[in-house]
Amino acid sequence: MAEGTATCIDILVAILLPPLGVFLKYGCKAEFWICLLLTILGYIPGIIYAIYSITK
C-alpha cells in the first residue's frame, strides 16, 4: 500500500513541477534532463513525459 501512495505523491509533484517529480524518482540521470528540456520547451509535454516516466 505504501508503494501506491508514493506513486500518487510522485504524480502530484510531477503535475506541479515535472522535473522535480522525475528527479525525486531517478535522480540526476537522463530522464531528468529530458524532462527538464521538455518542460522548458512546453509545460504540457514536460508533464506528459514526467507522468510516463514515473509510472513506467
PyMOL Python script that loads the backbone (N, CA, C, O; Angstrom):
from pymol import cmd

cmd.read_pdbstr("""\
ATOM      1  N   MET A   1       0.813  -1.185   0.000  1.00  0.00           N
ATOM      2  CA  MET A   1       0.000   0.000   0.000  1.00  0.00           C
ATOM      3  C   MET A   1       0.864   1.258   0.000  1.00  0.00           C
ATOM      4  O   MET A   1       0.490   2.252  -0.622  1.00  0.00           O
ATOM      5  N   ALA A   2       1.980   1.240   0.665  1.00  0.00           N
ATOM      6  CA  ALA A   2       2.849   2.412   0.702  1.00  0.00           C
ATOM      7  C   ALA A   2       3.429   2.716  -0.671  1.00  0.00           C
ATOM      8  O   ALA A   2       3.693   3.876  -0.990  1.00  0.00           O
ATOM      9  N   GLU A   3       3.629   1.690  -1.481  1.00  0.00           N
ATOM     10  CA  GLU A   3       4.146   1.891  -2.842  1.00  0.00           C
ATOM     11  C   GLU A   3       3.163   2.706  -3.671  1.00  0.00           C
ATOM     12  O   GLU A   3       3.584   3.591  -4.416  1.00  0.00           O
ATOM     13  N   GLY A   4       1.867   2.431  -3.563  1.00  0.00           N
ATOM     14  CA  GLY A   4       0.843   3.172  -4.295  1.00  0.00           C
ATOM     15  C   GLY A   4       0.743   4.610  -3.833  1.00  0.00           C
ATOM     16  O   GLY A   4       0.519   5.512  -4.642  1.00  0.00           O
ATOM     17  N   THR A   5       0.907   4.832  -2.533  1.00  0.00           N
ATOM     18  CA  THR A   5       0.858   6.193  -2.008  1.00  0.00           C
ATOM     19  C   THR A   5       2.023   7.015  -2.526  1.00  0.00           C
ATOM     20  O   THR A   5       1.847   8.177  -2.890  1.00  0.00           O
ATOM     21  N   ALA A   6       3.193   6.434  -2.562  1.00  0.00           N
ATOM     22  CA  ALA A   6       4.353   7.162  -3.075  1.00  0.00           C
ATOM     23  C   ALA A   6       4.156   7.506  -4.540  1.00  0.00           C
ATOM     24  O   ALA A   6       4.559   8.585  -4.973  1.00  0.00           O
ATOM     25  N   THR A   7       3.550   6.622  -5.312  1.00  0.00           N
ATOM     26  CA  THR A   7       3.310   6.897  -6.713  1.00  0.00           C
ATOM     27  C   THR A   7       2.323   8.045  -6.875  1.00  0.00           C
ATOM     28  O   THR A   7       2.510   8.891  -7.750  1.00  0.00           O
ATOM     29  N   CYS A   8       1.283   8.095  -6.060  1.00  0.00           N
ATOM     30  CA  CYS A   8       0.317   9.194  -6.126  1.00  0.00           C
ATOM     31  C   CYS A   8       0.982  10.523  -5.791  1.00  0.00           C
ATOM     32  O   CYS A   8       0.737  11.528  -6.459  1.00  0.00           O
ATOM     33  N   ILE A   9       1.800  10.530  -4.785  1.00  0.00           N
ATOM     34  CA  ILE A   9       2.503  11.758  -4.411  1.00  0.00           C
ATOM     35  C   ILE A   9       3.475  12.160  -5.515  1.00  0.00           C
ATOM     36  O   ILE A   9       3.588  13.341  -5.842  1.00  0.00           O
ATOM     37  N   ASP A  10       4.173  11.189  -6.089  1.00  0.00           N
ATOM     38  CA  ASP A  10       5.090  11.479  -7.190  1.00  0.00           C
ATOM     39  C   ASP A  10       4.340  12.062  -8.384  1.00  0.00           C
ATOM     40  O   ASP A  10       4.833  12.987  -9.029  1.00  0.00           O
ATOM     41  N   ILE A  11       3.172  11.540  -8.681  1.00  0.00           N
ATOM     42  CA  ILE A  11       2.398  12.050  -9.809  1.00  0.00           C
ATOM     43  C   ILE A  11       1.902  13.463  -9.533  1.00  0.00           C
ATOM     44  O   ILE A  11       1.912  14.301 -10.434  1.00  0.00           O
ATOM     45  N   LEU A  12       1.471  13.744  -8.313  1.00  0.00           N
ATOM     46  CA  LEU A  12       1.041  15.103  -7.978  1.00  0.00           C
ATOM     47  C   LEU A  12       2.199  16.100  -8.096  1.00  0.00           C
ATOM     48  O   LEU A  12       2.017  17.207  -8.603  1.00  0.00           O
ATOM     49  N   VAL A  13       3.365  15.714  -7.636  1.00  0.00           N
ATOM     50  CA  VAL A  13       4.536  16.581  -7.767  1.00  0.00           C
ATOM     51  C   VAL A  13       4.897  16.760  -9.241  1.00  0.00           C
ATOM     52  O   VAL A  13       5.303  17.846  -9.655  1.00  0.00           O
ATOM     53  N   ALA A  14       4.751  15.695 -10.031  1.00  0.00           N
ATOM     54  CA  ALA A  14       5.066  15.769 -11.455  1.00  0.00           C
ATOM     55  C   ALA A  14       4.118  16.698 -12.197  1.00  0.00           C
ATOM     56  O   ALA A  14       4.509  17.310 -13.191  1.00  0.00           O
ATOM     57  N   ILE A  15       2.882  16.812 -11.734  1.00  0.00           N
ATOM     58  CA  ILE A  15       1.945  17.734 -12.371  1.00  0.00           C
ATOM     59  C   ILE A  15       2.307  19.173 -12.033  1.00  0.00           C
ATOM     60  O   ILE A  15       2.223  20.051 -12.892  1.00  0.00           O
ATOM     61  N   LEU A  16       2.705  19.421 -10.803  1.00  0.00           N
ATOM     62  CA  LEU A  16       3.058  20.786 -10.395  1.00  0.00           C
ATOM     63  C   LEU A  16       4.413  21.213 -10.951  1.00  0.00           C
ATOM     64  O   LEU A  16       4.529  22.282 -11.551  1.00  0.00           O
ATOM     65  N   LEU A  17       5.425  20.392 -10.758  1.00  0.00           N
ATOM     66  CA  LEU A  17       6.782  20.663 -11.242  1.00  0.00           C
ATOM     67  C   LEU A  17       7.350  19.383 -11.852  1.00  0.00           C
ATOM     68  O   LEU A  17       7.949  18.577 -11.140  1.00  0.00           O
ATOM     69  N   PRO A  18       7.172  19.187 -13.142  1.00  0.00           N
ATOM     70  CA  PRO A  18       7.557  17.918 -13.768  1.00  0.00           C
ATOM     71  C   PRO A  18       9.010  17.497 -13.537  1.00  0.00           C
ATOM     72  O   PRO A  18       9.242  16.331 -13.217  1.00  0.00           O
ATOM     73  N   PRO A  19      10.004  18.386 -13.684  1.00  0.00           N
ATOM     74  CA  PRO A  19      11.383  17.923 -13.452  1.00  0.00           C
ATOM     75  C   PRO A  19      11.636  17.474 -12.009  1.00  0.00           C
ATOM     76  O   PRO A  19      12.430  16.564 -11.771  1.00  0.00           O
ATOM     77  N   LEU A  20      10.969  18.107 -11.059  1.00  0.00           N
ATOM     78  CA  LEU A  20      11.149  17.721  -9.658  1.00  0.00           C
ATOM     79  C   LEU A  20      10.618  16.315  -9.396  1.00  0.00           C
ATOM     80  O   LEU A  20      11.245  15.539  -8.675  1.00  0.00           O
ATOM     81  N   GLY A  21       9.475  15.988  -9.975  1.00  0.00           N
ATOM     82  CA  GLY A  21       8.931  14.647  -9.812  1.00  0.00           C
ATOM     83  C   GLY A  21       9.851  13.579 -10.377  1.00  0.00           C
ATOM     84  O   GLY A  21      10.037  12.526  -9.767  1.00  0.00           O
ATOM     85  N   VAL A  22      10.427  13.850 -11.543  1.00  0.00           N
ATOM     86  CA  VAL A  22      11.351  12.890 -12.155  1.00  0.00           C
ATOM     87  C   VAL A  22      12.643  12.830 -11.360  1.00  0.00           C
ATOM     88  O   VAL A  22      13.220  11.753 -11.206  1.00  0.00           O
ATOM     89  N   PHE A  23      13.110  13.961 -10.853  1.00  0.00           N
ATOM     90  CA  PHE A  23      14.334  13.986 -10.060  1.00  0.00           C
ATOM     91  C   PHE A  23      14.178  13.165  -8.779  1.00  0.00           C
ATOM     92  O   PHE A  23      15.099  12.449  -8.385  1.00  0.00           O
ATOM     93  N   LEU A  24      13.027  13.266  -8.135  1.00  0.00           N
ATOM     94  CA  LEU A  24      12.805  12.503  -6.913  1.00  0.00           C
ATOM     95  C   LEU A  24      12.780  11.005  -7.188  1.00  0.00           C
ATOM     96  O   LEU A  24      13.136  10.211  -6.317  1.00  0.00           O
ATOM     97  N   LYS A  25      12.367  10.616  -8.376  1.00  0.00           N
ATOM     98  CA  LYS A  25      12.283   9.191  -8.726  1.00  0.00           C
ATOM     99  C   LYS A  25      13.632   8.644  -9.218  1.00  0.00           C
ATOM    100  O   LYS A  25      14.045   7.561  -8.804  1.00  0.00           O
ATOM    101  N   TYR A  26      14.322   9.388 -10.100  1.00  0.00           N
ATOM    102  CA  TYR A  26      15.517   8.863 -10.772  1.00  0.00           C
ATOM    103  C   TYR A  26      16.812   9.558 -10.382  1.00  0.00           C
ATOM    104  O   TYR A  26      17.887   9.020 -10.649  1.00  0.00           O
ATOM    105  N   GLY A  27      16.755  10.718  -9.769  1.00  0.00           N
ATOM    106  CA  GLY A  27      17.972  11.478  -9.509  1.00  0.00           C
ATOM    107  C   GLY A  27      18.361  12.274 -10.741  1.00  0.00           C
ATOM    108  O   GLY A  27      17.508  12.627 -11.556  1.00  0.00           O
ATOM    109  N   CYS A  28      19.618  12.547 -10.872  1.00  0.00           N
ATOM    110  CA  CYS A  28      20.099  13.418 -11.952  1.00  0.00           C
ATOM    111  C   CYS A  28      20.575  12.592 -13.148  1.00  0.00           C
ATOM    112  O   CYS A  28      21.707  12.743 -13.609  1.00  0.00           O
ATOM    113  N   LYS A  29      19.699  11.721 -13.641  1.00  0.00           N
ATOM    114  CA  LYS A  29      20.023  10.867 -14.781  1.00  0.00           C
ATOM    115  C   LYS A  29      19.414  11.464 -16.049  1.00  0.00           C
ATOM    116  O   LYS A  29      18.913  12.588 -16.036  1.00  0.00           O
ATOM    117  N   ALA A  30      19.462  10.712 -17.127  1.00  0.00           N
ATOM    118  CA  ALA A  30      18.983  11.192 -18.428  1.00  0.00           C
ATOM    119  C   ALA A  30      17.495  11.536 -18.398  1.00  0.00           C
ATOM    120  O   ALA A  30      17.069  12.472 -19.076  1.00  0.00           O
ATOM    121  N   GLU A  31      16.695  10.795 -17.622  1.00  0.00           N
ATOM    122  CA  GLU A  31      15.262  11.070 -17.554  1.00  0.00           C
ATOM    123  C   GLU A  31      14.989  12.475 -17.041  1.00  0.00           C
ATOM    124  O   GLU A  31      14.088  13.158 -17.530  1.00  0.00           O
ATOM    125  N   PHE A  32      15.769  12.904 -16.054  1.00  0.00           N
ATOM    126  CA  PHE A  32      15.598  14.251 -15.507  1.00  0.00           C
ATOM    127  C   PHE A  32      15.897  15.304 -16.554  1.00  0.00           C
ATOM    128  O   PHE A  32      15.146  16.270 -16.691  1.00  0.00           O
ATOM    129  N   TRP A  33      16.984  15.136 -17.294  1.00  0.00           N
ATOM    130  CA  TRP A  33      17.370  16.146 -18.281  1.00  0.00           C
ATOM    131  C   TRP A  33      16.394  16.204 -19.441  1.00  0.00           C
ATOM    132  O   TRP A  33      16.122  17.282 -19.970  1.00  0.00           O
ATOM    133  N   ILE A  34      15.863  15.055 -19.844  1.00  0.00           N
ATOM    134  CA  ILE A  34      14.851  15.045 -20.899  1.00  0.00           C
ATOM    135  C   ILE A  34      13.597  15.774 -20.426  1.00  0.00           C
ATOM    136  O   ILE A  34      13.016  16.566 -21.168  1.00  0.00           O
ATOM    137  N   CYS A  35      13.189  15.508 -19.206  1.00  0.00           N
ATOM    138  CA  CYS A  35      12.006  16.157 -18.662  1.00  0.00           C
ATOM    139  C   CYS A  35      12.219  17.662 -18.515  1.00  0.00           C
ATOM    140  O   CYS A  35      11.311  18.445 -18.792  1.00  0.00           O
ATOM    141  N   LEU A  36      13.392  18.065 -18.087  1.00  0.00           N
ATOM    142  CA  LEU A  36      13.692  19.492 -17.954  1.00  0.00           C
ATOM    143  C   LEU A  36      13.630  20.182 -19.309  1.00  0.00           C
ATOM    144  O   LEU A  36      13.058  21.266 -19.425  1.00  0.00           O
ATOM    145  N   LEU A  37      14.203  19.579 -20.319  1.00  0.00           N
ATOM    146  CA  LEU A  37      14.176  20.151 -21.661  1.00  0.00           C
ATOM    147  C   LEU A  37      12.744  20.240 -22.191  1.00  0.00           C
ATOM    148  O   LEU A  37      12.358  21.261 -22.761  1.00  0.00           O
ATOM    149  N   LEU A  38      11.963  19.188 -22.008  1.00  0.00           N
ATOM    150  CA  LEU A  38      10.574  19.215 -22.464  1.00  0.00           C
ATOM    151  C   LEU A  38       9.749  20.255 -21.705  1.00  0.00           C
ATOM    152  O   LEU A  38       8.863  20.884 -22.285  1.00  0.00           O
ATOM    153  N   THR A  39      10.029  20.440 -20.424  1.00  0.00           N
ATOM    154  CA  THR A  39       9.311  21.437 -19.642  1.00  0.00           C
ATOM    155  C   THR A  39       9.676  22.846 -20.088  1.00  0.00           C
ATOM    156  O   THR A  39       8.818  23.728 -20.108  1.00  0.00           O
ATOM    157  N   ILE A  40      10.925  23.068 -20.441  1.00  0.00           N
ATOM    158  CA  ILE A  40      11.341  24.385 -20.943  1.00  0.00           C
ATOM    159  C   ILE A  40      10.682  24.668 -22.286  1.00  0.00           C
ATOM    160  O   ILE A  40      10.243  25.789 -22.543  1.00  0.00           O
ATOM    161  N   LEU A  41      10.613  23.651 -23.142  1.00  0.00           N
ATOM    162  CA  LEU A  41      10.007  23.831 -24.463  1.00  0.00           C
ATOM    163  C   LEU A  41       8.485  23.960 -24.383  1.00  0.00           C
ATOM    164  O   LEU A  41       7.877  24.627 -25.219  1.00  0.00           O
ATOM    165  N   GLY A  42       7.881  23.340 -23.407  1.00  0.00           N
ATOM    166  CA  GLY A  42       6.433  23.418 -23.224  1.00  0.00           C
ATOM    167  C   GLY A  42       6.041  22.687 -21.965  1.00  0.00           C
ATOM    168  O   GLY A  42       6.503  21.572 -21.719  1.00  0.00           O
ATOM    169  N   TYR A  43       5.199  23.300 -21.170  1.00  0.00           N
ATOM    170  CA  TYR A  43       4.854  22.736 -19.871  1.00  0.00           C
ATOM    171  C   TYR A  43       4.105  21.411 -20.003  1.00  0.00           C
ATOM    172  O   TYR A  43       4.369  20.477 -19.246  1.00  0.00           O
ATOM    173  N   ILE A  44       3.188  21.319 -20.942  1.00  0.00           N
ATOM    174  CA  ILE A  44       2.375  20.109 -21.117  1.00  0.00           C
ATOM    175  C   ILE A  44       3.224  18.906 -21.536  1.00  0.00           C
ATOM    176  O   ILE A  44       3.050  17.830 -20.963  1.00  0.00           O
ATOM    177  N   PRO A  45       4.142  19.036 -22.513  1.00  0.00           N
ATOM    178  CA  PRO A  45       4.997  17.876 -22.824  1.00  0.00           C
ATOM    179  C   PRO A  45       5.844  17.424 -21.629  1.00  0.00           C
ATOM    180  O   PRO A  45       6.102  16.231 -21.467  1.00  0.00           O
ATOM    181  N   GLY A  46       6.273  18.365 -20.803  1.00  0.00           N
ATOM    182  CA  GLY A  46       7.020  18.012 -19.598  1.00  0.00           C
ATOM    183  C   GLY A  46       6.187  17.203 -18.631  1.00  0.00           C
ATOM    184  O   GLY A  46       6.680  16.244 -18.036  1.00  0.00           O
ATOM    185  N   ILE A  47       4.917  17.581 -18.465  1.00  0.00           N
ATOM    186  CA  ILE A  47       4.020  16.840 -17.581  1.00  0.00           C
ATOM    187  C   ILE A  47       3.774  15.440 -18.127  1.00  0.00           C
ATOM    188  O   ILE A  47       3.812  14.462 -17.381  1.00  0.00           O
ATOM    189  N   ILE A  48       3.523  15.345 -19.417  1.00  0.00           N
ATOM    190  CA  ILE A  48       3.238  14.043 -20.019  1.00  0.00           C
ATOM    191  C   ILE A  48       4.435  13.114 -19.860  1.00  0.00           C
ATOM    192  O   ILE A  48       4.277  11.955 -19.478  1.00  0.00           O
ATOM    193  N   TYR A  49       5.634  13.619 -20.153  1.00  0.00           N
ATOM    194  CA  TYR A  49       6.820  12.764 -20.022  1.00  0.00           C
ATOM    195  C   TYR A  49       7.081  12.397 -18.559  1.00  0.00           C
ATOM    196  O   TYR A  49       7.468  11.265 -18.270  1.00  0.00           O
ATOM    197  N   ALA A  50       6.875  13.336 -17.637  1.00  0.00           N
ATOM    198  CA  ALA A  50       7.112  13.053 -16.224  1.00  0.00           C
ATOM    199  C   ALA A  50       6.176  11.959 -15.721  1.00  0.00           C
ATOM    200  O   ALA A  50       6.613  11.039 -15.030  1.00  0.00           O
ATOM    201  N   ILE A  51       4.904  12.051 -16.060  1.00  0.00           N
ATOM    202  CA  ILE A  51       3.954  11.029 -15.617  1.00  0.00           C
ATOM    203  C   ILE A  51       4.286   9.697 -16.267  1.00  0.00           C
ATOM    204  O   ILE A  51       4.216   8.654 -15.618  1.00  0.00           O
ATOM    205  N   TYR A  52       4.649   9.723 -17.547  1.00  0.00           N
ATOM    206  CA  TYR A  52       5.019   8.484 -18.231  1.00  0.00           C
ATOM    207  C   TYR A  52       6.238   7.838 -17.569  1.00  0.00           C
ATOM    208  O   TYR A  52       6.239   6.635 -17.304  1.00  0.00           O
ATOM    209  N   SER A  53       7.265   8.633 -17.305  1.00  0.00           N
ATOM    210  CA  SER A  53       8.498   8.054 -16.757  1.00  0.00           C
ATOM    211  C   SER A  53       8.317   7.580 -15.313  1.00  0.00           C
ATOM    212  O   SER A  53       8.972   6.625 -14.896  1.00  0.00           O
ATOM    213  N   ILE A  54       7.455   8.220 -14.558  1.00  0.00           N
ATOM    214  CA  ILE A  54       7.217   7.804 -13.178  1.00  0.00           C
ATOM    215  C   ILE A  54       6.406   6.511 -13.130  1.00  0.00           C
ATOM    216  O   ILE A  54       6.653   5.655 -12.280  1.00  0.00           O
ATOM    217  N   THR A  55       5.446   6.368 -14.033  1.00  0.00           N
ATOM    218  CA  THR A  55       4.569   5.200 -13.970  1.00  0.00           C
ATOM    219  C   THR A  55       5.070   4.002 -14.747  1.00  0.00           C
ATOM    220  O   THR A  55       4.513   2.913 -14.609  1.00  0.00           O
ATOM    221  N   LYS A  56       6.116   4.166 -15.570  1.00  0.00           N
ATOM    222  CA  LYS A  56       6.592   3.010 -16.348  1.00  0.00           C
ATOM    223  C   LYS A  56       7.363   2.039 -15.510  1.00  0.00           C
ATOM    224  O   LYS A  56       7.828   1.019 -16.018  1.00  0.00           O
TER     225      LYS A  56
END
""", "prot")
cmd.dss("prot")
cmd.show_as("cartoon", "prot")
cmd.util.cbc("prot")
cmd.orient("prot")
